[in-house]
Amino acid sequence: MVVGLLAGCGRGEGPGLGELLEEEEPVGRLAYEVRFEGPLDAELTAALEAASSAVQQRGRPPVDELQLARRAERDRPALEAALRGLGYYRSRVEVAVESLPPPAPPPPETEPGAVPPAAQPSARVLFTVEPGPRYRFDRRVIELVGPADGFRPPRPGRLGLERDEPAIAQRVLDAEADLVRAAQRAGHAFAAAAPREVVVDHDRATMDVTLRIAPGPVVRYGPIRFTGAEGISERYLLRLVPAREGSRFDIEDLEKGRAALADSGLFATVRTVLPKEPDPDGRLPVTFELVQRKHRSIGGGIGFVTDEGPNLRAFWEHRNFLGAGERLRTDLGISPVRQSAEAQLRKPELGARGQSLLLGATVLGERLDAYEARSARVSGGLERRLAPGLQGSLGLAYRFADIDDRGDRERFALLSLPGRLALDRSDNLFDPSRGGRVAVELAPYWDTLGLGSHFVKGRLVASAYWPVRNRPRLVLAGRTALGTITGAARDSVPADERWYAGGGGSVRGIPFQKAGPIDRRGDPVGGRSVLEFSTELRWSITETIGIVAFLDAGNAYPGSLPEPSAGLRWGAGLGFRYATPVGPLRLDVAVPLDKKSEVDDPFQLYLSLGQAF
């Protein structure tokens, strides 16, 4: 039986003098391979490979077998530590270096400048591993050191220390950190772990664990202060932080407050400072040290689509417009087929935490094959964070439109109540590699000019991202969208509110808006429903350069639901991605797979910023 303190299980060995000398030697002297033998599963093999310098340094071959043997022998304690970290406390690792037969001579060079074949391994490092039995947790105890002050520690099982589960060292370290955090969430701001005790019984292949914690006193928040926030309303900043003066300390309040301050876009850095002990009244002042970023920014972009031509975009943004985190953004877009000017004001933390007031105005002119339109829109609404990653909004909008629909000119004044619910579980806003997103939009419309038009417009969009490989990064991405309009015939719905398919944000390879009903002149007429599918295989060749293969499908339909008999239009192609600080630069080339000679072009080109979805 062995009694001791559990130490970290990472490698504690640094490179020796011989290893440092090896790094100065020329590269490419003795190529070698590494093999692990023994009753090993995938988890063990991966852990051993990660701990082995012989594996990690194959790109820097040693000079000869003597240096290779020293390198391999230095791996032994690291490999045994990795095995102990996974609960194998009776493991053995044997090391051997074997010479391999010389490789066959390369074929004679047939062309000047031909690339020689890669070096073949001429030695093998063989690690013979006997893991032995996997030890299990047995007795698990949590002890309080000093006054408890009302703290009741969670049971060991709640901390991840279940009896008869593998005695993985990291679980003990994690349980200790979770124990301290539980105390800090219960008001014990100065809780600290006391020395733990671990008893390994080799006869029974078990581990007993005793975790100790000194909770310290329960404290309450003192004054909440901010430094470096000149020009920003302190009342607004206090709304971002859940902690309140006089309430009981909870470490999560400070973490959420720090994250909310960072997400406001006003600060380059956010740091929480706590004193080393409470004041005589048992209260703990909290100071957030802030470094502001510039509140104004200006930017723009350029894009190109084969059937729409070049497009220019510019924006100006002020992130502290009225002194309390209000964000005013104006956007201008110009292309041969569309010209737009938009302004939006977001007033955050209005009435409740996580709730914002949105005010917007848009002027838009469009000259498309489907219609020509000029419109102006004003809107207002509330957006609220309902849960992590989940947002909902509800608003009121009024839009006036003058539309020339294939020679029929009409005017509409539409009152609508747009609502939206969006869940985002992806890992990156601009270039996701895992997780997914779902958004549902629904809005009833009324025409206030007395033409009797009333309809309801809804849309569901979902996307998902699956990492296939990490090195090189390979991501499979998929997207589907379904839109519908009910309550009015197609021709009673304004042309610019109907659903269309085809183009860069829909079915690449099909001309803009032409994957759907088309009149005798070849112009799209839109529909009351739309269905779209997209899939991409995203391959990151380097940190900045990537290639994408994609397949899109979609169609717009006259009825309020997609009609299977009408089928789908298909497009496919290849894309190039170049990573920038604001998202990947995207260049896609797509072709129609079911080309219609009277509608489709041989290919379509799309240049823009950001992934397709």
Secondary structure, 3 states (H helix, E strand, C coil): CEEECCCCCCCCCCCCHHHHHHHHCCCCCCCEEEEEECCCCHHHHHHHHHHCHHHHCCCCCCCCHHHHHHHHHHHHHHHHHHHHHCCCCCCEEEEEEEECCCCCCCCCCCCCCCCCCCCCCCEEEEEEEECCCCCEEEEEEEEECCCCCCCCCCCHHHHCCCCCCECCHHHHHHHHHHHHHHHHHCCCCCCEEEEEEEEEECCCCEEEEEEEEECCCCCEEEEEEEECCCCCCHHHHHHHCCCCCCCECCHHHHHHHHHHHHHCCCEEEEEEECCCCCCCCCEEEEEEEEEECCCEEEEEEEEEECCCEEEEEEEEEECCCCCCCCEEEEEEEECCCEEEEEEEEEECCCCCCCEEEEEEEEEEEEECCCCEEEEEEEEEEEEEEEECCEEEEEEEEEEEEEEEECCEEEEEEEEECCEEEEEECCCCCCCCCCEEEEEEEEEEEEECCCCCCEEEEEEEEEEEEEEEECCCCEEEEEEEEEEEEECCCHHHCCHHHCECCCCCCCCCCCCCCCCCCECCCCCECCECEEEEEEEEEEEECCCCEEEEEEEEEEEEECCCCCCHHHCCEEEEEEEEEEEECCEEEEEEEEEECCCCCCCCCCCEEEEEECCCC
